[in-house]
Amino acid sequence: MSKRRVVVTGIGTVTSLGIGKNQFWDGIVNCRSGIRPVTLIEEKYRSACRIAGEITEFDAKEYMDFKAVKRSDRFIHFAIAAAKLAVEDAAIDLSKDKPERVGVVIGSAAGGFGSIETQFRTLTEKGPDRCSPFTVPMIIVNMAAGWVSMLHNAKGPNLCQVTACATSTHSIGDAAGLIERNEADVMFAGGSEAPIVSLVMAGFSSARTLSTRNDEPEKASRPFDSERDGFVMGEGGAVLILEELEHAKARGANIYAEIVGYGMTGDAYDIVAPCADGDGAGRAMKMALSQAGIKPEQVDYINAHGTSTPVGDIAETVAIKTVFGEHATSQKLLVSSTKSMTGHLLGAAGAIEAAATVLAIKHSIVPATINLTNPDPKCDLNYVPNKPLVGHDLTYAMSNSFGFGGHNGCLLFKKYE
């Protein structure tokens, strides 16, 4: 039996650029930064980095019952909102599908860290009897997928990926695989993250991985720039609606793009640092190309992992050069990092960037890498600096995600024709 084809028909995003696909894409196209001073953390708990891609105009009660809001963590709120927005964008009536044919793969790198902090402080200050009876369901990582499945009566495959910053790329790739293997017809796929809490910020700050450009937050995330000093945390979520092609066509769905390749590998190298030679990342990209059955020179654009860290940006550049050769070094291959605008959403990053990639294909607009004013000599590809390319037709576009622990993921999308 031939492999079933999988397409993206709905996009739901919650980021510091705005709520919903339209605000998100408008921010990307107009090169707006969503980085701002942190307000979610009390002054006494703030670390050296005091900026983040914090979402300031989000009301969870618009997407779920008030009691449910009180009984769940912020990362769950983002997932629920993104899923609802994705369903609306897809204009899909899930009641017409068998619930057993609708599934969910939504992950998170950290889960309910905000609730962990809150409940631990309650424990130490007021005693164990004052902790919420909903503590465990608030903090465990799989509950974003659980909530989305319950709210949409999705009784099919239900998974939660936890692979650090590659989480939601793996979620989308694995969800597509379930449809390909005829285990589902429709999948919610993505990730959510609410990491702007004191413990997470303090931990990353102590490791000196976060930017401390606190006086210029909008210029702090600067992938591939020689003056980059670390990544900038972001929060939010993104969910894509994936459908089997004939299922989507039968209901007249708007199709953004087709998923044609997916690669995942392990570095087996270091708990934090990527392979200097980009081996693991390169093999993931090669796997996606092989699965799609195309040559490297057929890829038009890569939405890079591009975190704005000194080591990571160079390693990814090396990996791209290794895989794409002259196509990359001749500047024909376009590469950009939308993290320059959203910050790094950890487990939700891959889904956010997959959304940007399919929107780039749909609208023939290549997102820019903002704040790229002094290119690092070791990062010498065409990173589309500071201004998007409008009216640039894309046939194949790739999205990369690489996480702590050596987890690598790569998605390859094709223009649907």
C-alpha positions as CSV (number, residue, x, y, z in Angstrom):
1,M,0.0,0.0,0.0
2,S,1.4,3.4,-0.9
3,K,2.0,6.0,1.7
4,R,-0.8,8.3,2.3
5,R,-0.2,12.0,1.8
6,V,-0.4,14.5,4.6
7,V,-1.2,18.2,4.3
8,V,-1.5,21.2,6.7
9,T,-5.0,22.7,6.7
10,G,-5.1,24.7,9.9
11,I,-2.7,26.9,11.9
12,G,-3.2,28.2,15.5
13,T,-0.5,30.3,17.1
14,V,-0.1,32.1,20.4
15,T,3.1,34.1,20.6
16,S,4.5,37.4,21.8
17,L,3.8,38.8,18.3
18,G,0.1,38.4,18.9
19,I,-2.7,35.9,19.2
20,G,-3.7,33.9,16.2
21,K,-2.1,33.2,12.8
22,N,-2.9,36.6,11.3
23,Q,-1.2,38.6,14.0
24,F,1.7,36.2,14.1
25,W,2.3,36.4,10.3
26,D,1.9,40.2,10.2
27,G,4.6,40.5,12.9
28,I,6.9,38.2,10.9
29,V,6.4,39.9,7.6
30,N,6.9,43.4,9.2
31,C,10.0,42.3,11.2
32,R,8.5,43.2,14.6
33,S,10.2,42.0,17.7
34,G,8.1,40.4,20.5
35,I,10.9,40.7,23.0
36,R,10.2,43.0,26.0
37,P,11.0,43.4,29.7
38,V,9.8,40.5,31.9
39,T,6.8,41.2,34.1
40,L,5.8,37.7,35.0
41,I,8.6,37.3,37.6
42,E,8.8,39.1,40.9
43,E,11.8,41.5,41.1
44,K,13.4,39.5,44.0
45,Y,13.5,36.4,41.8
46,R,14.8,38.0,38.6
47,S,18.1,36.9,37.2
48,A,20.7,38.5,35.0
49,C,18.5,38.2,32.0
50,R,15.4,40.4,32.4
51,I,13.9,40.2,28.9
52,A,11.8,37.6,27.1
53,G,9.2,37.0,24.4
54,E,6.4,37.5,27.0
55,I,2.8,37.4,26.0
56,T,0.9,40.3,27.5
57,E,-2.5,40.2,25.8
58,F,-3.7,36.7,26.5
59,D,-6.8,35.8,28.4
60,A,-7.2,32.0,28.9
61,K,-10.9,32.5,29.8
62,E,-11.6,33.2,26.1
63,Y,-10.8,29.6,25.3
64,M,-11.8,27.6,28.4
65,D,-14.1,27.6,31.4
66,F,-13.0,29.8,34.4
67,K,-12.8,26.7,36.7
68,A,-10.6,24.9,34.1
69,V,-8.3,27.9,34.0
70,K,-7.8,27.8,37.7
71,R,-7.1,24.0,37.6
72,S,-4.5,24.1,34.8
73,D,-1.1,25.6,34.0
74,R,-0.3,28.4,31.6
75,F,1.4,26.0,29.2
76,I,-1.9,24.1,29.0
77,H,-3.8,27.4,28.3
78,F,-1.6,28.1,25.4
79,A,-2.1,24.6,23.9
80,I,-5.9,24.8,24.3
81,A,-6.0,28.3,22.7
82,A,-3.7,27.3,19.8
83,A,-5.8,24.1,19.1
84,K,-9.0,26.1,19.1
85,L,-7.5,28.7,16.8
86,A,-6.2,25.9,14.5
87,V,-9.7,24.3,14.2
88,E,-11.2,27.6,13.4
89,D,-8.6,28.3,10.8
90,A,-9.1,24.9,9.2
91,A,-12.8,25.4,9.2
92,I,-13.2,21.8,10.1
93,D,-16.2,20.2,11.8
94,L,-14.7,17.3,13.7
95,S,-18.2,16.0,14.6
96,K,-18.4,14.7,11.1
97,D,-15.3,12.5,11.7
98,K,-15.1,9.3,13.8
99,P,-13.5,10.4,17.1
100,E,-11.2,7.4,16.8
101,R,-9.7,8.8,13.6
102,V,-8.8,12.1,15.2
103,G,-5.6,12.3,17.3
104,V,-3.3,14.5,19.2
105,V,0.4,14.9,19.4
106,I,1.3,17.9,21.5
107,G,4.4,18.3,23.6
108,S,6.3,20.6,25.9
109,A,9.9,20.7,27.0
110,A,9.2,21.9,30.6
111,G,5.5,21.5,31.3
112,G,4.0,23.3,34.3
113,F,7.0,25.0,35.8
114,G,4.9,27.9,36.9
115,S,2.7,25.6,38.9
116,I,5.7,23.7,40.3
117,E,7.1,27.0,41.7
118,T,3.7,28.2,43.0
119,Q,2.9,24.9,44.7
120,F,6.4,24.4,46.1
121,R,6.2,27.9,47.7
122,T,2.8,27.0,49.1
123,L,4.3,23.8,50.5
124,T,7.2,25.6,52.2
125,E,5.3,28.6,53.4
126,K,1.9,27.2,54.4
127,G,2.3,23.5,54.6
128,P,1.4,20.4,52.6
129,D,-2.3,20.6,53.3
130,R,-2.6,23.9,51.4
131,C,-1.2,22.6,48.1
132,S,-3.8,22.3,45.3
133,P,-5.4,18.9,44.7
134,F,-4.8,19.7,41.0
135,T,-1.0,20.0,41.5
136,V,0.0,16.9,39.5
137,P,-2.4,17.5,36.6
138,M,-1.2,21.1,36.4
139,I,2.5,20.2,36.1
140,I,2.8,16.9,34.1
141,V,3.8,17.5,30.5
142,N,1.3,15.3,28.8
143,M,-1.7,17.3,30.1
144,A,-1.6,19.7,27.1
145,A,-2.4,16.8,24.8
146,G,-4.9,15.4,27.3
147,W,-6.9,18.6,27.5
148,V,-6.9,19.1,23.8
149,S,-8.2,15.6,23.1
150,M,-10.9,15.9,25.7
151,L,-12.1,19.3,24.5
152,H,-12.3,18.1,20.9
153,N,-13.4,14.6,21.5
154,A,-10.3,13.3,19.8
155,K,-10.1,9.6,20.7
156,G,-7.4,8.5,18.3
157,P,-3.7,8.3,18.9
158,N,-2.7,10.6,21.8
159,L,0.9,11.3,22.5
160,C,3.2,13.8,24.2
161,Q,6.7,14.4,23.0
162,V,9.4,15.7,25.3
163,T,12.6,16.3,23.4
164,A,13.7,19.7,24.6
165,C,13.8,22.2,21.8
166,A,13.0,19.6,19.2
167,T,9.7,18.6,20.9
168,S,7.1,20.1,18.6
169,T,9.0,19.3,15.4
170,H,9.0,15.7,16.5
171,S,5.3,16.1,17.4
172,I,4.4,17.2,13.8
173,G,6.6,14.6,12.2
174,D,5.3,11.8,14.3
175,A,1.7,13.0,13.8
176,A,2.2,13.0,10.1
177,G,3.5,9.4,10.3
178,L,0.3,8.3,12.0
179,I,-1.8,9.6,9.1
180,E,0.6,8.1,6.6
181,R,0.2,4.7,8.2
182,N,-3.6,5.0,8.2
183,E,-3.9,5.2,12.0
184,A,-5.7,8.5,11.8
185,D,-7.2,10.9,9.3
186,V,-6.9,14.2,11.3
187,M,-4.2,15.1,13.8
188,F,-3.6,18.1,16.2
189,A,0.1,18.5,16.2
190,G,2.4,21.0,18.0
191,G,3.7,22.2,21.3
192,S,3.3,24.7,24.1
193,E,5.6,26.3,26.6
194,A,5.4,28.7,29.5
195,P,9.0,28.9,30.7
196,I,9.1,32.5,31.9
197,V,9.4,31.6,35.5
198,S,12.2,32.3,38.0
199,L,13.7,28.8,38.2
200,V,13.9,28.3,34.4
201,M,15.3,31.8,33.8
202,A,17.7,31.5,36.7
203,G,19.0,28.1,35.4
204,F,19.6,29.3,31.9
205,S,21.1,32.5,33.2
206,S,23.5,30.6,35.5
207,A,24.6,28.6,32.4
208,R,25.2,31.9,30.6
209,T,23.1,30.9,27.7
210,L,20.7,33.9,27.8
211,S,21.2,37.3,26.4
212,T,21.7,40.1,28.9
213,R,21.0,42.9,26.4
214,N,18.4,44.1,28.9
215,D,18.5,47.8,27.8
216,E,17.7,46.9,24.1
217,P,15.2,43.9,24.3
218,E,14.1,44.2,20.7
219,K,17.7,43.9,19.5
220,A,18.7,41.1,21.9
221,S,17.8,38.1,19.8
222,R,20.3,38.3,16.9
223,P,21.0,34.9,15.3
224,F,24.2,34.6,13.2
225,D,25.3,38.1,14.2
226,S,28.8,38.6,15.6
227,E,27.4,40.5,18.6
228,R,25.0,37.8,19.7
229,D,25.3,37.0,23.4
230,G,22.8,34.2,23.9
231,F,19.2,33.3,23.2
232,V,16.1,35.1,24.4
233,M,13.3,33.0,26.1
234,G,9.9,33.0,24.6
235,E,6.5,31.6,25.6
236,G,3.4,30.5,23.7
237,G,2.2,27.6,21.6
238,A,1.3,26.5,18.1
239,V,-0.9,23.7,16.8
240,L,-1.2,22.6,13.2
241,I,-4.2,20.6,11.9
242,L,-2.8,17.8,9.7
243,E,-5.1,15.9,7.4
244,E,-4.8,13.0,4.9
245,L,-4.9,14.7,1.5
246,E,-8.1,13.1,0.2
247,H,-9.9,13.8,3.5
248,A,-8.9,17.5,3.1
249,K,-10.0,17.6,-0.5
250,A,-13.3,16.0,0.2
251,R,-14.3,18.8,2.4
252,G,-12.8,21.6,0.3
253,A,-10.2,22.5,2.8
254,N,-7.6,25.3,2.3
255,I,-4.3,23.5,2.0
256,Y,-1.2,25.5,3.2
257,A,1.4,22.9,2.3
258,E,2.2,19.2,2.1
259,I,4.6,17.4,4.6
260,V,6.9,15.4,2.4
261,G,9.9,14.7,4.6
262,Y,10.8,14.2,8.3
263,G,14.2,13.3,9.8
264,M,15.2,12.8,13.4
265,T,18.6,11.8,14.9
266,G,20.7,11.9,18.0
267,D,24.0,13.5,18.5
268,A,25.2,11.1,21.2
269,Y,27.7,13.9,22.0
270,D,26.9,16.3,24.9
271,I,23.9,17.1,27.1
272,V,23.9,20.7,26.0
273,A,26.3,21.5,23.2
274,P,25.7,20.4,19.6
275,C,28.3,18.5,17.6
276,A,30.8,21.1,16.3
277,D,30.7,19.4,12.9
278,G,26.9,19.5,12.8
279,D,26.8,15.7,12.3
280,G,23.5,15.0,14.0
281,A,21.7,18.0,12.5
282,G,23.1,17.2,9.1
283,R,21.9,13.6,9.2
284,A,18.4,14.8,10.2
285,M,18.3,17.1,7.2
286,K,19.5,14.3,4.9
287,M,16.8,12.0,6.2
288,A,14.1,14.5,5.4
289,L,15.5,14.9,1.9
290,S,15.7,11.2,1.4
291,Q,12.2,10.6,2.6
292,A,10.9,13.3,0.1
293,G,13.0,11.8,-2.7
294,I,14.5,15.2,-3.7
295,K,18.0,16.6,-4.2
296,P,19.5,19.2,-1.8
297,E,19.5,21.9,-4.5
298,Q,15.7,21.6,-4.8
299,V,15.2,23.2,-1.3
300,D,14.5,26.9,-1.6
301,Y,14.4,27.9,2.1
302,I,15.3,26.7,5.6
303,N,13.8,28.1,8.7
304,A,16.8,27.6,10.9
305,H,16.9,26.6,14.5
306,G,19.1,29.7,14.8
307,T,18.9,30.4,18.5
308,S,21.4,33.3,18.7
309,T,23.9,31.3,20.7
310,P,27.6,31.6,19.8
311,V,28.1,27.8,19.4
312,G,24.7,26.7,18.1
313,D,24.5,29.1,15.1
314,I,28.0,28.1,13.9
315,A,27.2,24.4,14.2
316,E,24.0,24.7,12.3
317,T,25.8,26.7,9.6
318,V,28.4,23.9,9.3
319,A,25.7,21.3,9.0
320,I,23.8,23.2,6.3
321,K,27.0,23.6,4.3
322,T,27.8,19.9,4.7
323,V,24.3,18.8,3.4
324,F,23.7,21.5,0.8
325,G,27.2,22.1,-0.5
326,E,27.5,24.7,-3.3
327,H,23.7,25.3,-3.2
328,A,24.3,26.9,0.3
329,T,27.7,28.5,-0.2
330,S,26.5,30.2,-3.5
331,Q,23.9,32.0,-1.5
332,K,21.1,30.5,-3.5
333,L,19.7,28.7,-0.5
334,L,17.8,31.1,1.7
335,V,18.1,30.6,5.5
336,S,16.5,32.7,8.2
337,S,15.7,32.5,11.9
338,T,12.3,33.8,13.0
339,K,13.5,33.4,16.6
340,S,15.0,36.8,16.1
341,M,11.4,38.1,16.4
342,T,9.7,35.6,18.7
343,G,12.5,34.5,21.0
344,H,13.1,30.8,21.7
345,L,9.9,29.0,22.7
346,L,11.8,25.8,23.7
347,G,9.4,22.9,23.2
348,A,7.0,25.1,21.2
349,A,9.7,26.5,18.9
350,G,9.4,23.8,16.2
351,A,5.7,24.2,15.8
352,I,5.9,28.0,15.7
353,E,8.6,27.8,13.0
354,A,6.8,25.1,11.1
355,A,3.8,27.5,11.0
356,A,6.1,30.3,9.7
357,T,7.5,27.9,7.1
358,V,4.2,26.8,5.6
359,L,2.9,30.4,5.6
360,A,6.1,31.4,3.8
361,I,5.3,28.8,1.1
362,K,1.6,29.8,0.9
363,H,2.3,33.6,0.6
364,S,5.6,33.5,-1.3
365,I,7.3,35.5,1.4
366,V,10.6,34.5,2.9
367,P,10.9,35.7,6.6
368,A,13.9,37.8,7.5
369,T,16.5,37.4,10.3
370,I,16.2,40.7,12.1
371,N,19.1,42.3,14.1
372,L,21.7,40.8,11.7
373,T,23.9,43.9,11.3
374,N,27.4,42.5,11.8
375,P,27.5,39.0,10.4
376,D,29.7,36.4,12.1
377,P,32.4,35.5,9.6
378,K,31.8,31.8,10.5
379,C,28.1,32.2,9.7
380,D,28.3,33.1,6.0
381,L,25.1,31.8,4.4
382,N,22.3,33.9,2.9
383,Y,20.3,34.6,6.1
384,V,17.9,37.1,4.6
385,P,19.0,40.0,6.8
386,N,16.6,42.5,8.2
387,K,14.1,42.5,5.3
388,P,11.8,39.7,4.0
389,L,11.8,38.6,0.4
390,V,8.3,39.3,-0.9
391,G,7.0,37.6,-4.0
392,H,9.6,34.8,-3.8
393,D,8.1,31.5,-4.9
394,L,9.0,28.5,-2.7
395,T,8.5,24.9,-3.7
396,Y,10.4,23.1,-0.9
397,A,11.0,24.6,2.5
398,M,12.6,23.0,5.6
399,S,12.3,23.7,9.3
400,N,15.0,22.7,11.7
401,S,15.0,22.1,15.5
402,F,17.8,20.9,17.7
403,G,17.5,20.3,21.5
404,F,19.5,19.7,24.6
405,G,20.4,16.0,24.9
406,G,21.3,15.9,21.2
407,H,17.8,15.6,19.9
408,N,17.5,16.7,16.3
409,G,14.4,17.1,14.1
410,C,13.8,18.3,10.6
411,L,10.5,18.8,8.6
412,L,10.4,19.3,4.9
413,F,7.3,20.9,3.4
414,K,6.3,21.2,-0.3
415,K,4.0,23.7,-2.0
416,Y,0.7,22.0,-2.7
417,E,-0.3,22.0,-6.3
